[in-house]
């Protein structure tokens, strides 16, 4: 699909809407679409996304600013119709072959009513074009804009339900405002929130991001981290058994074991076979992940650090430890730690770690984890963002569906 994203300005110009457009463009390009950004200011920031500058789309263009001064006083400039016609021709030339046009805020704000009017004409003229009006802000419901708005054309374009278009808002509150303003049924308005690029925000290594995508970890809750080598003294079978119980409360719980097989004992290979057999017997093939199954390469410290910042819980069921660095790392990363009550681990984290006895049942241990997860608001916030507000999730669950609707 050929998609054109339209706004007054675009990245690298700094702004909330500009940032959203940048993310949308990259996600659409990732999905194989041919994407272009059309704006009055900006530049090409991604080699896959073409940037087309149409100067009079800029809200700060001299002609646009002069017209806005007149419009804000309730006067339509004498050359308004001609300006709309000229801009309409320029826009038509750069989007005529597009399948979908997504206009951000242009049909919502009075920053450039020349552009608004030109877009309205194009939406009616280009019958093949799927037009999506994406509303971040609404001038008619915002008190600070009220003195700049007047009855009649062209101001009425900002409160009209244009025919043959899809309406999108970024929140349920905005949807209520838009439905009331334009007399549209709420169910006719899409709500697609803004999101967070989680790997980029947390500065994950590329290898970490690859693991996350391959294992679909952004959909998981909770992520239980076991950053140890695969050797019997680490008691990894207990972690698998606890995961089995934990999934009765949290069906999307995941266990991630980051380490390779211990290098010094041939028996570790047999131990790993026992662990994978236990995993299979419990039906946890998709839930208990060993990174050793995905790579033979040494994982750098930066990748291990990334997993601490992704995980929700550190789990250390070791029967024997000389020290226990993961306890310190969990404290630094700010995630709860559940550890076997053995002297080295007790000495390290007595004040901030929850301990369990090695003869506790998996059910008893899982109950302690559930209690912590269900009462910690910070952890609840983490999972809410990760599972509902990642850009990848928003694109897959909502934007992709919207693009698939075609011309209304």
N, C-alpha and C positions, 0 to 999 in steps of 0.2 A: 504494500500500500504506500502511496505517496502522500506524506503528511506535511502540512505547513503549520507552524506555530507562529502566532502573531501577537505582538505587544508593542507598546511605545518604544521600549528599549529591551535589550537582551544582554546576557553575559558577554564580556566580563563586567558590565555595569552592575554595581552592587545594589541589591534590593530583594525583598522577599519574593515577589512575583518572578523577577528575573532568575532567582535561584531555582524556583519550581520549574520554570521553562527549561532551564539547563538540565535538570534531572530528568524531566519528561523526555527531552530530546535523546538523551543517552539511553534511557530504557527502551525507547521505541527503536533506536538504531540497534541495540542489542538483540531486539526481537526480529530484526531483519527488514524493518521498514526503511524506506527512503525518506529521510527527514530533512526539512529545511526550516530555518528560523528567519522570519521576515520582520524587520523592526527599523525604527528610525535611527537608533544608536546601538552600538555593540560591535562584535567582531567574531570571527570563527574561532571557537575554543576547542572543538573536537573535529578531527579530520574526517569523520563520517557524516558530520552534520553541516550542510551548506548554510552560510549566512548571507542573506540578501538585504542590503540597506536601501530603504525607500525613505529619503530624508524627511518628507512631510508627514510621516507617521510619528515622528518624534514630538512629544508633548512640549519640548522646549525649542522647536523650530520657530524662527522669527515670525513667519507668516501665521503659524498656529497660535503663538502667544498673542499676536495682535488681534486675531479673530476672537480668542477667548476673552480678552478684555471687553470687547463689544458684547459678546454673548452673555458674559456674567452680569452685564447691566440690562439684559433683556432685549438687546438689539441684534438683529441678524445682519451681519456684514453684507454689503451690496454684492460682493463677489463670492459669497458663500457657496452658491450653487455651482459656480464655475470651479471653485477649489475642490468641491466634492467630486465633480466630474473628472477633473484632472487626476486626482488621487485614485479614483476608481479605475481609471485606465491603467495607471502605473501598477496598481495592485493586481488587476486582472492579468496583466502580462506575466507576472511572476508566480501566480497561483492557478492559472487556467488549467494546467495539466494535473493539478493535485486531486486526490480522491477525498481528502479530508482537510478541513481548515479548523484549527482550534484557536479561538481568539480569547486572550486573557484580559479581563477587565475592560476591554474596549466598549462593550455594550453595557457597562455598569457605571463607569465614571465619566465625568465631563471634562477630562484632561485634554481631549482632542475630539471635539464633536464633528470635525471634518472627517476624521477617520471613522467615527461611529456611523455617520450617514453613508459613507462610501461602502463600508462593510455591509450595511443593511441592503444597499442596492445590489451588491455582489451576491449576497445570500439569496436574493430573489431571481437574479439573472442566470447564475450558473447552476442549472437544475441538477447536474450530476454530482455536485459537491456536497458532502456531508459537512454541515456547519455545526460546530460545538461552541457554545458561549460559556466560558468558564469564569464564574463570578467569585472573586475574592472579596471585593468591597462593593457596596451599593451607595451611590451618591444620594439617591432619594430618601434613604433611611438614616443618613448620617447628618446630624445637625450642623456640622461645620461647613457643609456644602450647600445648605438650604438657600442661602441668599443668592447663590450663583445659578439657581435653577428657576425655570419659569414655565408657564403653561404653553402648550403648543409645540410645534416642530422648531428645532431638532431635539429640544430637551426631553420631549415625550418618548423619544427612542429608548431612553434609559429606564423607562418603566412600562414599556410595551412588551407583550409576549410575541416575539417575532414568529412568524409561521415557518414550519419546515426545519426547525433547528432543535438541537439537544441543549438542555439547560443543565449546567453543573454548578454546584456550590461546594464550599470546602468544609461546611459544618452543618449540623442539624439546625442550629440557630439561624444561619444564613438562609437555609432552605425555607424556614418559616417566614423570614422577612421577604424573600423573593416571591413566595407563593401569595402572600398578602398583597405585595406591591403590584404584581402582574396578574393577579387573579388566576393563578395556575394551581391545579391540584398538586398537593405535595408529592404524590406518588409519580408525578411526571418529571420531577426534578431529581437528578442524580446528586448524591452526596459522596464526594471523593476527597478524603482529607489530604493534607500535606504530609510528608513523611521525613524520615531520617535515613541517610546513607550510613548504615551502622558500621560496616567495615572501614569506611573512610573516616567517620567521626572518631572511631576508636583507634585509627591509624594501624589497622591490621596489616600484616605482611601479606604479600600476594599468595604465598603458600597457605597461610591460614585461611584466607578467603576461599581458596580452592577446596580445602577440607570442608569448610562450612557449607559450601554449595553442594558438594558431592554427598554430604551426609544430611543435608536439609536441616541444619541445626537451628536456624532462625525460627523454625516452627516448633521447636522443642521447649518443654517446661516440665520440671526443672532440668537443667544440664548438670549432671553430677560428674565432677572431674576427679580422675585418679591418675596423677602425673608420676607414674612409677614404671620401672622396668618389669618385664613379665618374668617373674621368678617366684617360687612357692612361698617364700617368706613374706611376700607382699599380700598374701591371702585374698587374691583377686576374686576367687570363687564366692566369697562372702559379699563382695560388691555386686556381683551378678544376682545373687539371691535377694539382696536388699532391693535391687532395681525391680525384680519381679513383683515384690510386695508393693513397692512404691507406685507402680503403674496401676494398681487397683484404685488409687486415689487420683493419680495424675497419669492419664493414659498416654500422654506424649513425653513422659520422662525419658531421658537418655543418659547413658553412661559412656564417657569417653576416657579410654586408657591411652595415654600419649606415648608411653615408652616402648622400646624394642624388647626383644627377648634378651635376657641377661646373657652376657657374652662369655662367661667363664665356665658354664656348666652345661654339658650336652643334654642333661635331663630337662632343661628348660623347654626344649622343643616338645617333649612328651607332656609337660605341664600345660603348654599352650593348647595342645590337642584336647586335653581334658576340659580346659576352659571353653573352647569353642563347642565341644560336645554338650557341656552343661547349658551353654547359651541356646543351642538348638533344641535341647530337650524342654526348655522353658518357653520356646517360641520367641526368643528375644533377638533374632538375627538382625532385625532392623533397629533395635533399641540399644544394644550394647556394642560399641564400636571400638576396635583396636586400630590405632593409626598405623601400627606395624603391618596391617593387612593392605594399606593403601600406598605405602612407600617403604623402600629399603634404605632411604637416605637418612642421614643424621638430621634431627630437627634442631635448628638453632634456638638459642635461648629466647630470641624475640618471638618465635612462634609459640613456645611454651607460655611466655608471658601473655600473649594474646588470648590463650585459652583460659587463663585466670580471669581476664577481663570479660570474657564471654560467659563463663560458667556461673552457676548460681550457688553451688555447694562444692566444697572440697571434701572428699571422702578418703580416709586413710585407715584401712583395716589391718595394717601390718601386724604380724606376730612378733616381729623383731626389727628394730631400727637402731642405728648408731647415733643418729642426730635427728633428722626430720625437717629438712629445709622447706618442703611444701607447706608446713604449718606457718612458717614465717612469711612465705610468699602469699598465702591466703590472707594473712593479717594485713599485709601491705596492699593487696588488691581489694580488701574490704568485703570479702565473701565469707559466709559462715563455714566453719570447719567442724567436721565430725570425725573423731579419731579414736582408734583403739586405745584403751587406758593402759599404756605401757610406759615405763619410767621416762624414756627420752622424750616422748611426745607430751607427757604430763608436765615435764620440766619446762618445755618451750612455750606452751600455750595455756597454762592453767587458768589465766584470767579471761580468755576470750574463745576458748575451744569447748565444744560439747563432747564429752567422752562417753564411750560405751564399753562394756566388758566384752572380752572376746567370746565368752560363753552366752552372751545375749542372743536371742533369736533374731533372725532377719526382720520379723514383724515388730519386735521391740525397737530395733534400731530405726526402721522405717518410720515408726510412729514419732520418734523424736525429730526426724527430718521434716515430717509433715507439720508438726507443731510449729517449728521454726518458720517454715515457708508460709504457713497460713496466717502468721501474726506479724510478719515483717513487711511494713509498707514500702520500704525501699525496694525489696525484692519483687513485690507485687508490681511496682512501677516499672522495673526493668523488664519483666515479662510482658507487660502491657505494650510497651514500646516495641520490644523485639518481635512479638507475634502479630501485632496489628498495625504498626506504623513504620515498618521498614519499607523503603521505596520499592524493593523487589516484590514484596507481598502486595502492596497497593496496586502495582502495575498488573501483576498476574491475576488478582482477584477482581479488580474493578476497571482499570483503564483499558485493559485488553478486551473486556466484555463490551465496553462502550464503543471502541473502535469497530468491533464486529457487527454493530447494528446497521452500519451503512447509512444511506440517505433516508431521513425520516419521511 
